[in-house]
Amino acid sequence: MSTRAIYIFKDKDEQYTVYKHHDGYPSGAEIVLSVARHLAWSGDRFEPDEAAASFAAAAKLSSSLQLTDDNKLAFTGQEYPFGGGVRLLNVSKKRGIFDGAPPDIAFAYVVEQHVPGQGGWFVTAYTTSFWDGVSKANAKEIWQGPLNEMADWAKTY
């Protein structure tokens, strides 16, 4: 069975949501988010639409890309075996961050700029009531912090 998750990239004006059909548990999420961070704008720049696009690219290539010990991207030599599994969701920020999410989501991750003007990604992780659909009422926050600290937390989850 797959562990489905949504990834919400937002700032004060915009919100973009990406659905990923598998590997949505915290350690899987951290890997793809870390690769996405390397594909996104570097330095102080954070734009939710560009971050979401970087995440979709990283998720599509996740079996072919990895982070090396010196924190660089490298191809593993494996070919991505199939398409699908990642899609953009049509959501409305005015209705809430979980609007438009499929009903069978196990985790949700909200990604924002850590400190405006400092480019790092700040992640808030939630578990959801899988069969009831994700909503503010049934999403339970399980972790919050900078992306570069997520791997340590994910190992303990």
The 8 nearest C-alpha neighbors of each residue, nearest first, counted from 0:
[[1, 2, 21, 3, 20, 22, 23, 105],
 [2, 0, 21, 3, 20, 22, 23, 105],
 [1, 3, 21, 23, 22, 105, 24, 20],
 [4, 2, 20, 104, 21, 23, 105, 19],
 [5, 3, 106, 23, 104, 107, 19, 105],
 [4, 6, 18, 107, 17, 19, 108, 7],
 [5, 7, 108, 17, 16, 107, 109, 18],
 [6, 8, 16, 109, 15, 110, 108, 9],
 [9, 7, 110, 47, 15, 14, 51, 109],
 [10, 8, 14, 47, 13, 111, 7, 15],
 [9, 11, 12, 13, 111, 47, 14, 8],
 [10, 12, 13, 9, 14, 111, 47, 92],
 [13, 11, 10, 14, 9, 92, 47, 46],
 [14, 12, 9, 10, 11, 47, 15, 92],
 [13, 15, 9, 8, 92, 47, 10, 16],
 [16, 14, 8, 7, 48, 51, 9, 47],
 [15, 17, 7, 88, 6, 87, 8, 5],
 [16, 18, 87, 6, 5, 86, 88, 7],
 [19, 17, 5, 86, 85, 4, 87, 6],
 [20, 18, 85, 4, 84, 21, 3, 5],
 [19, 21, 3, 84, 85, 1, 18, 2],
 [20, 22, 1, 2, 3, 23, 19, 84],
 [23, 21, 27, 2, 24, 28, 1, 3],
 [24, 22, 4, 2, 3, 28, 21, 27],
 [23, 25, 27, 22, 26, 28, 2, 106],
 [26, 24, 28, 153, 27, 29, 23, 156],
 [27, 25, 153, 29, 28, 24, 30, 154],
 [28, 26, 22, 30, 24, 25, 29, 23],
 [27, 29, 25, 23, 31, 26, 30, 32],
 [28, 30, 32, 26, 27, 31, 33, 25],
 [29, 31, 33, 27, 28, 32, 34, 26],
 [30, 32, 34, 33, 28, 29, 58, 57],
 [31, 33, 35, 29, 34, 30, 28, 36],
 [34, 32, 36, 30, 35, 31, 29, 37],
 [33, 35, 31, 37, 36, 32, 57, 30],
 [36, 34, 54, 32, 38, 53, 57, 37],
 [35, 37, 33, 39, 34, 38, 32, 53],
 [36, 38, 34, 35, 39, 33, 41, 72],
 [37, 39, 35, 36, 53, 34, 40, 57],
 [40, 38, 36, 53, 37, 50, 35, 41],
 [41, 39, 44, 45, 42, 38, 49, 50],
 [40, 42, 39, 44, 43, 118, 37, 36],
 [41, 43, 118, 44, 40, 117, 119, 45],
 [118, 42, 44, 117, 116, 41, 45, 119],
 [43, 45, 118, 42, 40, 41, 46, 116],
 [46, 44, 118, 112, 47, 43, 40, 50],
 [45, 47, 49, 48, 50, 44, 10, 9],
 [48, 46, 8, 50, 9, 49, 51, 45],
 [49, 47, 51, 50, 46, 15, 52, 8],
 [48, 50, 52, 46, 51, 47, 53, 39],
 [49, 51, 53, 47, 52, 48, 39, 46],
 [52, 50, 54, 48, 53, 49, 8, 47],
 [53, 51, 49, 55, 54, 50, 48, 56],
 [54, 52, 50, 35, 56, 51, 39, 55],
 [53, 55, 35, 51, 57, 52, 56, 58],
 [56, 54, 52, 58, 53, 57, 59, 51],
 [57, 55, 53, 59, 54, 58, 60, 52],
 [58, 56, 54, 60, 35, 59, 55, 61],
 [59, 57, 61, 55, 60, 56, 31, 54],
 [58, 60, 56, 57, 61, 55, 85, 82],
 [61, 59, 57, 63, 58, 62, 64, 56],
 [62, 60, 58, 64, 63, 57, 59, 31],
 [61, 63, 60, 79, 64, 77, 78, 75],
 [64, 62, 75, 77, 60, 61, 74, 78],
 [65, 63, 74, 61, 73, 75, 62, 60],
 [66, 64, 73, 72, 67, 74, 75, 63],
 [65, 67, 72, 71, 70, 73, 68, 34],
 [66, 68, 70, 71, 69, 72, 65, 73],
 [67, 69, 70, 66, 71, 72, 65, 73],
 [68, 70, 67, 71, 66, 72, 73, 65],
 [71, 69, 67, 68, 66, 72, 37, 65],
 [72, 70, 67, 66, 69, 73, 68, 37],
 [71, 73, 66, 65, 67, 64, 70, 74],
 [74, 72, 65, 64, 66, 75, 71, 67],
 [75, 73, 64, 63, 76, 65, 72, 77],
 [76, 74, 63, 77, 64, 73, 65, 62],
 [77, 75, 74, 63, 78, 64, 73, 62],
 [78, 76, 63, 75, 79, 62, 74, 80],
 [77, 79, 80, 63, 76, 62, 75, 60],
 [78, 80, 62, 81, 63, 77, 60, 59],
 [81, 79, 78, 82, 62, 77, 63, 60],
 [82, 80, 79, 83, 84, 78, 59, 62],
 [83, 81, 84, 80, 59, 79, 85, 60],
 [82, 84, 85, 81, 86, 59, 20, 19],
 [83, 85, 20, 19, 82, 86, 21, 18],
 [86, 84, 19, 83, 18, 20, 55, 58],
 [87, 85, 18, 17, 88, 19, 84, 55],
 [86, 88, 17, 16, 18, 89, 85, 15],
 [89, 87, 16, 17, 90, 86, 18, 99],
 [88, 90, 99, 87, 91, 16, 15, 98],
 [91, 89, 99, 98, 88, 92, 16, 15],
 [90, 92, 93, 94, 98, 95, 89, 99],
 [91, 93, 95, 94, 96, 14, 90, 13],
 [92, 94, 91, 95, 96, 98, 90, 14],
 [93, 95, 92, 91, 98, 96, 97, 90],
 [96, 94, 92, 98, 97, 93, 91, 135],
 [95, 97, 98, 92, 94, 7, 14, 91],
 [96, 98, 95, 134, 100, 99, 133, 135],
 [99, 97, 95, 90, 100, 96, 94, 91],
 [98, 100, 90, 97, 89, 101, 88, 91],
 [101, 99, 98, 97, 102, 133, 5, 88],
 [100, 102, 103, 104, 99, 132, 133, 18],
 [132, 101, 103, 104, 131, 130, 133, 100],
 [104, 102, 129, 130, 101, 132, 105, 3],
 [103, 105, 3, 4, 129, 106, 102, 101],
 [104, 106, 129, 127, 3, 4, 126, 2],
 [107, 105, 126, 4, 125, 104, 127, 23],
 [106, 108, 5, 125, 4, 124, 6, 126],
 [109, 107, 124, 6, 123, 7, 125, 5],
 [108, 110, 7, 123, 122, 6, 8, 124],
 [111, 109, 122, 8, 121, 7, 120, 108],
 [112, 110, 121, 9, 120, 8, 10, 113],
 [111, 113, 120, 121, 114, 119, 118, 115],
 [114, 112, 121, 120, 119, 111, 115, 145],
 [113, 115, 117, 112, 116, 118, 119, 121],
 [116, 114, 117, 112, 113, 118, 43, 45],
 [115, 117, 43, 118, 114, 44, 45, 112],
 [118, 116, 43, 114, 115, 119, 42, 113],
 [43, 119, 117, 44, 42, 45, 116, 112],
 [120, 118, 113, 112, 117, 121, 114, 145],
 [119, 121, 112, 113, 146, 111, 145, 110],
 [122, 120, 145, 113, 111, 110, 144, 112],
 [123, 121, 110, 144, 109, 143, 145, 146],
 [122, 124, 143, 109, 108, 142, 144, 110],
 [125, 123, 108, 142, 141, 140, 107, 143],
 [126, 124, 140, 107, 139, 141, 106, 138],
 [127, 125, 106, 139, 138, 105, 107, 140],
 [126, 128, 138, 105, 129, 133, 106, 137],
 [127, 129, 131, 137, 130, 132, 133, 138],
 [130, 128, 103, 105, 104, 127, 131, 132],
 [129, 131, 103, 132, 128, 102, 104, 133],
 [132, 130, 128, 129, 102, 133, 103, 137],
 [102, 133, 131, 130, 103, 129, 128, 134],
 [132, 134, 127, 138, 102, 137, 97, 128],
 [135, 133, 136, 137, 97, 138, 132, 98],
 [134, 136, 138, 137, 97, 133, 95, 96],
 [137, 135, 134, 138, 133, 139, 127, 128],
 [138, 136, 134, 135, 128, 127, 133, 139],
 [139, 137, 127, 135, 126, 125, 134, 136],
 [138, 140, 125, 126, 141, 127, 137, 135],
 [139, 141, 125, 124, 142, 138, 126, 123],
 [142, 140, 125, 124, 139, 126, 143, 123],
 [143, 141, 124, 123, 140, 144, 125, 122],
 [142, 144, 123, 122, 124, 141, 145, 121],
 [143, 145, 122, 121, 146, 123, 148, 142],
 [144, 146, 121, 147, 148, 120, 122, 113],
 [147, 145, 149, 148, 120, 121, 122, 144],
 [146, 148, 145, 149, 150, 33, 120, 144],
 [149, 147, 146, 145, 150, 151, 144, 152],
 [148, 150, 146, 152, 151, 147, 153, 29],
 [151, 149, 153, 152, 148, 29, 154, 26],
 [152, 150, 154, 149, 153, 148, 155, 147],
 [151, 153, 149, 155, 154, 150, 156, 148],
 [154, 152, 26, 150, 25, 156, 155, 151],
 [155, 153, 152, 151, 156, 150, 26, 25],
 [154, 156, 153, 152, 151, 150, 26, 25],
 [155, 153, 154, 152, 25, 26, 24, 141]]
